[in-house]
């Protein structure tokens, strides 16, 4: 699976997905793109976008997302805090086959929104 890490995600989070091809938005030269433009560009080359941006779900029409999004919904966006979500990421990735938006919370629960039609 080709995964794009949003600008707001620490690049070290690429290690959270060892069996996948992970690229950062900065590596793609997309550091200045807004969420809508980034989602459109990402959909051309990636299978999923990973973000820590908790506003994205409110700012975008989730049913119309051009690719699935995984929100790392930790209370803290530092890499140390995000690493606690690693055991739950395979399940989140699997859920992107059925949902356009999946949030992974600190307690390990996943929240799914916008089923794919």
Buried (B, 14 or more C-beta within 10 A) or exposed (E): EEBBBBBBBBBEBBEBBEEBEBBBBEEBEBEEBEBEEBBEBBBEEBBBBBBBBBEBBEEBEBEEBBBBBBBBBBEEBEBEBBBBBBEBBEEBBEBBEEBBBBBBBBEEEBBBBBEEE
